[in-house]
Amino acid sequence: MRLKMDFMGLSLKNPVMVAAGPWSRNPETIMRSLDAGASAVVTETIAMEVRQNVRPWIYSKNEGYQNVRLYSDHALEQWLVFIRQIKKEGGTVIASIMAHSPSEMAYIAKSVYKAGADAIELGLSIPHGEGVAVMGSDPDHMYNSVKRVIQSVDIPVMVKFSPHVTNISELAKVVEKAGASGISAIDTVRSIIGVDLETSKPLLATYGGYSGVPIKPIGLATVASIAQSVKIPVCGIGGISNWSDGLEYMMLGASTIQIGSAIMTHGPEVISDVIQGMDKWLEQKQLRAEGIVGKALSNLKSFDEIEILPYKAVLNGTCPESSCETCVVGCLVGALEKKNGNIVYHQELCNGCGLCVSLCKDQNFELKWRL
Ligand SMILES: Cc1cc2nc3c(=O)[nH]c(=O)nc-3n(C[C@H](O)[C@H](O)[C@H](O)COP(=O)(O)O)c2cc1C
């Protein structure tokens, strides 16, 4: 009950869904996520043509992934069979679709709707291929695609956003005006994950989309911007790998969340871990999931609103001799110094940047703000 969420008219048992990607490429993988507790699964993106993927298509480094996979390698007809099969097994399935024109988009939408999809996610946001450059940042194209799709189906339509567009508030309003039921964000971030110095070759052959833990801050900012711009519900995606990540997205305005890369890192069990963790936290706080949506937005100020106060850090307690020196190294004004094995704090030099507060991981050592 605590986790129940109404999202775009869908009555969901919890806010945790699974994102479009190869972890939802067929009924077996989709059912695995649903069995792990996901309230809905977004399919890998369905297009008219079958895409033969380049190989290799994914590289992992520092908890981030670059992929150069564009969309599903199953044809539309095959997906219609898949969707019917998932519906027979009682799953909630959101069909992610993409096309080169609004009329093609409407055709695919109508097909997946007739096959029984519970909702549609428009994938106009892939950072490689023609995604964002051609479709996902053009307000007219967005408006026409959404409008055509909505006229063709009788299920909720959400639009997936890229973090790359600079006019995110404007685009969110365009999509809302066109009649979309919701917005999901973010798709992957355009990337080159690295270069092999010996061969002078990038680690993957072309630009790709970056996902996983490192993109969470970009996702949070994008979701907050969208939530501040429109009234339709938002679904948060990007770097969610545990329950607190999911709750952070919700506090910044997401009614639901989607998990993607974490399934490659931890397996589908990550879905049940996130759900259980959220439930436990909400129980401890005596809250319902619906009650926390957007709770942090009123504390999110615009730059001009930030009050310029003479904050300083305060060193509370003592730092044990064996501890690290990260605060000393990080302090660019020399306010922290290690002397005879102890951290010495020179408050008169502190300019209140706040870095030491986030750097200090030692529980015996506390730094607080003081006016
Ligand atoms: C290998 C891979 C394939 C993906 N394929 C799709 C896709 O077909 N359609 C889509 O809309 N997003 C696709 N995505 C993006 C994810 O749905 C998600 O938006 C992104 O990975 C950020 O979430 P994450 O950090 O939890 O993975 C893909 C991501 C990865 C890593």
The ligand as an SDF file (V2000), in Angstrom:
LIG
                    3D

 31 33  0  0  0  0  0  0  0  0999 V2000
   23.0460   -1.0550  -23.6310 C   0  0  0  0  0  0  0  0  0  0  0  0
   21.9600   -0.0320  -23.5380 C   0  0  0  0  0  0  0  0  0  0  0  0
   20.9160   -0.0430  -24.4630 C   0  0  0  0  0  0  0  0  0  0  0  0
   19.8940    0.8980  -24.3600 C   0  0  0  0  0  0  0  0  0  0  0  0
   18.8650    0.8380  -25.2530 N   0  0  0  0  0  0  0  0  0  0  0  0
   17.8470    1.7400  -25.1700 C   0  0  0  0  0  0  0  0  0  0  0  0
   16.7430    1.6640  -26.0460 C   0  0  0  0  0  0  0  0  0  0  0  0
   16.6190    0.7490  -26.8730 O   0  0  0  0  0  0  0  0  0  0  0  0
   15.8080    2.6380  -25.9490 N   0  0  0  0  0  0  0  0  0  0  0  0
   15.8770    3.6500  -25.0210 C   0  0  0  0  0  0  0  0  0  0  0  0
   14.9730    4.4960  -24.9810 O   0  0  0  0  0  0  0  0  0  0  0  0
   16.8950    3.6980  -24.1460 N   0  0  0  0  0  0  0  0  0  0  0  0
   17.8670    2.7860  -24.1960 C   0  0  0  0  0  0  0  0  0  0  0  0
   18.8920    2.8410  -23.2950 N   0  0  0  0  0  0  0  0  0  0  0  0
   18.9100    3.9000  -22.2660 C   0  0  0  0  0  0  0  0  0  0  0  0
   18.2910    3.4300  -20.9400 C   0  0  0  0  0  0  0  0  0  0  0  0
   16.9240    3.1170  -21.0850 O   0  0  0  0  0  0  0  0  0  0  0  0
   18.4390    4.5230  -19.8570 C   0  0  0  0  0  0  0  0  0  0  0  0
   17.7130    5.6640  -20.2630 O   0  0  0  0  0  0  0  0  0  0  0  0
   19.8790    4.9050  -19.6080 C   0  0  0  0  0  0  0  0  0  0  0  0
   20.7250    3.7780  -19.6910 O   0  0  0  0  0  0  0  0  0  0  0  0
   20.0790    5.5710  -18.2510 C   0  0  0  0  0  0  0  0  0  0  0  0
   19.6830    4.7390  -17.1990 O   0  0  0  0  0  0  0  0  0  0  0  0
   20.7250    3.7870  -16.3880 P   0  0  0  0  0  0  0  0  0  0  0  0
   21.8630    4.6450  -15.9440 O   0  0  0  0  0  0  0  0  0  0  0  0
   19.9060    3.2270  -15.2530 O   0  0  0  0  0  0  0  0  0  0  0  0
   21.1470    2.7230  -17.3530 O   0  0  0  0  0  0  0  0  0  0  0  0
   19.9270    1.8960  -23.3540 C   0  0  0  0  0  0  0  0  0  0  0  0
   20.9780    1.8960  -22.4360 C   0  0  0  0  0  0  0  0  0  0  0  0
   21.9790    0.9530  -22.5020 C   0  0  0  0  0  0  0  0  0  0  0  0
   23.0890    0.9730  -21.4790 C   0  0  0  0  0  0  0  0  0  0  0  0
  1  2  1  0
  2  3  1  0
  2 30  2  0
  3  4  2  0
  4  5  1  0
  4 28  1  0
  5  6  2  0
  6  7  1  0
  6 13  1  0
  7  8  2  0
  7  9  1  0
  9 10  1  0
 10 11  2  0
 10 12  1  0
 12 13  2  0
 13 14  1  0
 14 15  1  0
 14 28  1  0
 15 16  1  0
 16 17  1  0
 16 18  1  0
 18 19  1  0
 18 20  1  0
 20 21  1  0
 20 22  1  0
 22 23  1  0
 23 24  1  0
 24 25  2  0
 24 26  1  0
 24 27  1  0
 28 29  2  0
 29 30  1  0
 30 31  1  0
M  END
$$$$
